[in-house]
Amino acid sequence: MNKKAIITALLALVAMVGQAQEKREYNISGFVPDGIGKVYLYKTEGLGSRVFLDSAIVADGKFTMKGNRPAYDLVSVGNKGLHSITFFVDGEPMTVDFARIHVMKFEY
């Protein structure tokens, strides 16, 4: 490798490490259909491997969870009986309505 490529790679690595250290708050609230008692927050790592991060108990069909994660961390919120929704932690509050989400079947 030439010098420019090595320097560029090192600068990119330093930028990524610096970004990973910054924390952002996640504030997720939402609605779920009847029969769902808990909602989970996961981080996907590798091929289908999920790491548990947080959970919220559902009361009257509603849930709320708050916490901090590295900026722009890719996480998913859901439950076995729900479709999960994946998003980046950017510090903005998010509302999810699982009660209105329907599975769409596409035919070709």
RORO-685666 format. One record per residue: x, y, z of N, C-alpha, C in turn. Coordinates in steps of 0.1 Angstrom, whole numbers, plus 5000, padded with zeros to 4 digits. Atoms other than C-alpha are relative to their C-alpha. Layout:
BEGIN
XYZXYZXYZ ...
! end
This chain:
BEGIN
500949885000500050005000500950125000 499249874999501250354994499650085012 500149924988501550625020498650075000 501349935000498350815009498949905004 501050104997496250495012500049975015 499950034986497550425047499550115008 500449884993497050775059498550024999 501549995001493450785045499349905008 500650104992492650455062500150035015 499849964986494050575095499150115004 500949884997492050905093498649955001 501450055000488850715085499849925013 500250074987489450485115499950095012 500149904989490050775138498750075001 501349935001486850945126498949905005 501050104996484850625131500049985015 499950034986486150565166499550135008 500549874993485450935176498550014999 501450005001481950905163499349905009 500650104992481250585182500050035015 500049964986482150745215498950105004 501049904997479451015212498749925003 501350074996476150905229498950094996 501349935003472651005219498949935008 501150064992469450955238499049944990 501150055008466750735224498750015009 501349984993463150805234498949954991 500950075009460750555219498749985007 501350034994457050545226499149944989 500850065011454350355208498849935005 501250084998451250145206500149864995 499950145005450849775203498549945001 501350065000447849545196499849925014 500350084988446149355225500849875000 499350134999447949055238501550025001 498649984999451449205237500350075014 499749954987452949255272501350075002 498749944999456449365265500650034986 499449965012458449535238501550015003 498650014998462249485233500850094990 499149925009465049695219501349914999 498950095003467849495202501050074991 499049965010471049565183500449874993 499750115008471749335154501550004998 498650015002475249205152500349874992 499750125008476448975125498749954993 501150065008474148745106498949955009 501150044992470948735126500249995015 499750004986472648765160499550135006 500549884994470749005182500450015015 499649974986471949165215498950085006 501149934993469249265240500650135006 499649874995469549635250499050055011 500949944991466349735267498649944998 501450045001462649655273499150095006 501049914994459449825282498749915002 501350074998456249685297498950084994 501249945007453049755278498950025010 501149974992450249925297498950074992 501149955008446849985281500450024985 499650005014448449915247501050104996 499049905003451150175251501349965007 498750024994454950165259500850124998 498949895001457850405264501349945005 498750034995461550345267501050114996 499049895002464450585271501349945004 498750044996468150545273501050074991 498949955008471550625257500749894992 499250095009473350455228501050084993 499149935009476250545206499350074989 500649925011475350805180499949924988 500350075013473750655149500249855001 500050144998473750305164498749944993 501150065007471450075143499349905010 500750094991468849915166498649974995 501450045004465449745163499149995013 501050024989462349755185498949914995 501150095003459749485185499849895010 500450114991458449155200499849884991 500250125008457948795189498750024992 501349995007454348885180499850124991 500049875008455249215163501149994989 498949975010457249315132500950095007 499049904995460449485143500250124991 499749885008461249835132501550045003 498649974998464949925127500250144997 499849865002466250275130501450045006 498749944995469350485138499750085012 500149924988469750635173500550144996 499649875004469851005163499750115010 500449904990468551175195498650054999 501349955002465151245181499049905006 501050094995462051105198499349934989 500650085010460250835179498749945005 501350074997456650705180499849894990 500250115009455850365166498649955003 501350054998452350235161499949864994 500050145004452549855159498549964997 501450045001448749835162499450034986 500549975014448349985126500949944989 499250065010451149805109499449874994 500650125006449949545084501149944991 499150075009451949285065499550024985 500449985014451949375028500649894992 499550115009452349085003500150054986 499749955014453949174970500049884991 500050115010453248954940500650054987 499449955013455248974908499449934989 
! end
